[in-house]
C-alpha cells in the first residue's frame, strides 16, 4: 500500500513537478470555501456540519480555472 502525504497546492507547486503537472496545477484555485469554514472554526469553535456538502460542491465548481483566450 502506498503512503499518502497530505499537502497544499502551494507546497506541491514548491516541489519539483513535471511541466505537464505544473500546467494543470497552475489552473487550480488555491482558496476554498472549506478552508474558510475551517478557519472560522479555529477562530470561533463553530462548525456547521450541514455546510460541509454545500462547501464541497462550491469548491468543486471553483477548483479549476479555464484557460482565458485573448
Backbone as numpy.savetxt, mean C-alpha at the origin, in Angstrom:
# Nx Ny Nz CAx CAy CAz Cx Cy Cz
8.85 -24.49 2.72 8.00 -23.32 2.72 8.90 -22.08 2.72
8.56 -21.13 1.87 9.34 -19.89 1.78 9.06 -19.00 2.98
10.06 -18.26 3.36 9.90 -17.31 4.46 9.29 -16.03 3.91
8.37 -15.46 4.65 7.78 -14.20 4.20 8.44 -13.04 4.94
8.48 -11.92 4.27 9.08 -10.72 4.84 8.12 -9.57 4.58
7.61 -8.97 5.66 6.71 -7.84 5.49 7.55 -6.58 5.31
7.16 -5.76 4.33 7.85 -4.51 4.09 6.93 -3.54 3.40
7.31 -2.29 3.39 6.54 -1.27 2.69 7.00 -1.19 1.24
6.20 -0.52 0.43 6.59 -0.32 -0.96 7.88 0.49 -1.02
7.96 1.51 -0.16 9.16 2.35 -0.15 10.41 1.55 0.18
10.32 0.64 1.15 11.50 -0.15 1.49 11.83 -1.15 0.38
10.81 -1.65 -0.30 11.06 -2.55 -1.43 11.76 -1.80 -2.55
11.32 -0.57 -2.81 11.96 0.24 -3.85 13.41 0.56 -3.50
13.72 0.64 -2.21 15.08 0.95 -1.77 16.02 -0.22 -2.04
15.48 -1.42 -2.14 16.30 -2.60 -2.45 16.52 -2.68 -3.95
17.51 -3.43 -4.35 17.79 -3.60 -5.78 16.73 -4.52 -6.38
15.97 -3.97 -7.33 14.96 -4.78 -8.04 15.18 -4.59 -9.53
14.67 -5.53 -10.32 14.83 -5.45 -11.76 14.09 -4.23 -12.30
14.45 -3.80 -13.49 13.82 -2.63 -14.11 12.32 -2.86 -14.31
11.92 -4.09 -14.66 10.50 -4.39 -14.86 9.71 -4.24 -13.56
10.26 -4.76 -12.49 9.59 -4.66 -11.19 9.56 -3.21 -10.73
10.65 -2.49 -10.90 10.71 -1.08 -10.51 9.68 -0.27 -11.27
9.46 -0.58 -12.55 8.47 0.14 -13.35 7.07 -0.05 -12.80
6.74 -1.28 -12.41 5.42 -1.55 -11.85 5.29 -0.91 -10.47
6.29 -1.07 -9.63 6.25 -0.50 -8.28 6.15 1.02 -8.32
6.72 1.62 -9.34 6.66 3.07 -9.48 5.26 3.59 -9.75
4.38 2.69 -10.17 2.99 3.08 -10.46 2.06 2.83 -9.28
2.58 2.29 -8.19 1.75 2.02 -7.03 1.67 3.25 -6.14
0.49 3.53 -5.65 0.34 4.60 -4.67 0.88 4.12 -3.34
1.44 5.02 -2.56 2.07 4.62 -1.31 1.15 4.78 -0.09
0.30 5.76 -0.08 -0.59 5.96 1.05 -1.90 5.19 0.85
-2.48 4.75 1.94 -3.72 3.99 1.82 -4.70 4.39 2.91
-5.96 4.08 2.67 -6.99 4.28 3.69 -6.69 3.40 4.90
-6.22 2.18 4.65 -5.87 1.27 5.74 -4.77 1.83 6.62
-3.76 2.48 6.00 -2.69 3.11 6.77 -3.25 4.22 7.65
-4.16 4.99 7.09 -4.78 6.08 7.85 -5.57 5.52 9.04
-6.31 4.44 8.79 -7.10 3.79 9.84 -6.18 3.31 10.97
-5.06 2.73 10.60 -4.09 2.25 11.57 -3.47 3.41 12.35
-3.16 4.50 11.66 -2.58 5.67 12.34 -3.57 6.26 13.33
-4.83 6.34 12.95 -5.86 6.85 13.86 -5.97 5.94 15.08
-5.90 4.63 14.86 -5.96 3.68 15.97 -4.80 3.89 16.93
-3.61 4.08 16.39 -2.43 4.28 17.24 -2.56 5.55 18.07
-3.15 6.59 17.48 -3.28 7.86 18.19 -4.44 7.88 19.18
-5.55 7.20 18.83 -6.77 7.33 19.63 -7.20 6.06 20.34
-6.70 4.91 19.86 -7.15 3.63 20.40 -8.48 3.19 19.83
-8.99 3.93 18.82 -10.28 3.60 18.21 -10.05 2.81 16.93
-10.66 1.64 16.85 -10.59 0.80 15.66 -12.01 0.43 15.27
-12.42 0.75 14.04 -13.77 0.44 13.57 -13.67 -0.73 12.60
-13.93 -1.91 13.11 -13.77 -3.14 12.32 -14.62 -3.12 11.05
-15.80 -2.51 11.12 -16.68 -2.45 9.95 -16.05 -1.67 8.79
-15.09 -0.81 9.09 -14.44 -0.02 8.04 -13.35 -0.79 7.31
-12.87 -1.87 7.88 -11.77 -2.62 7.27 -12.10 -3.06 5.84
-13.23 -3.74 5.59 -13.51 -4.14 4.20 -13.75 -2.95 3.27
-14.29 -1.89 3.81 -14.51 -0.68 3.00 -13.17 -0.10 2.58
-12.25 0.04 3.54 -10.93 0.59 3.23 -10.15 -0.34 2.30
-10.33 -1.64 2.46 -9.64 -2.58 1.56 -10.11 -2.38 0.12
-11.40 -2.17 -0.07 -11.92 -1.94 -1.43 -11.43 -0.61 -1.98
-11.44 0.43 -1.16 -10.94 1.73 -1.61 -9.45 1.66 -1.94
-8.68 0.98 -1.10 -7.25 0.81 -1.36 -7.01 0.07 -2.66
-7.83 -0.95 -2.93 -7.68 -1.71 -4.17 -7.94 -0.82 -5.38
-8.90 0.07 -5.27 -9.19 0.99 -6.39 -8.08 2.00 -6.61
-7.42 2.40 -5.53 -6.39 3.43 -5.62 -4.97 2.89 -5.73
-4.83 1.58 -5.65 -3.50 0.99 -5.55 -2.62 1.21 -6.76
-3.21 1.34 -7.92 -2.41 1.38 -9.14 -2.73 2.63 -9.94
-1.70 3.42 -10.26 -1.87 4.62 -11.09 -1.67 4.21 -12.54
-2.64 4.52 -13.40 -2.43 4.23 -14.81 -1.39 5.18 -15.40
-0.77 4.78 -16.48 0.20 5.64 -17.14 -0.54 6.82 -17.77
0.06 7.98 -17.67 -0.54 9.18 -18.26 0.12 9.43 -19.62
-0.70 9.52 -20.63 -0.20 9.78 -21.98 -0.27 11.28 -22.25
0.83 11.88 -22.65 0.86 13.32 -22.95 0.82 13.53 -24.43
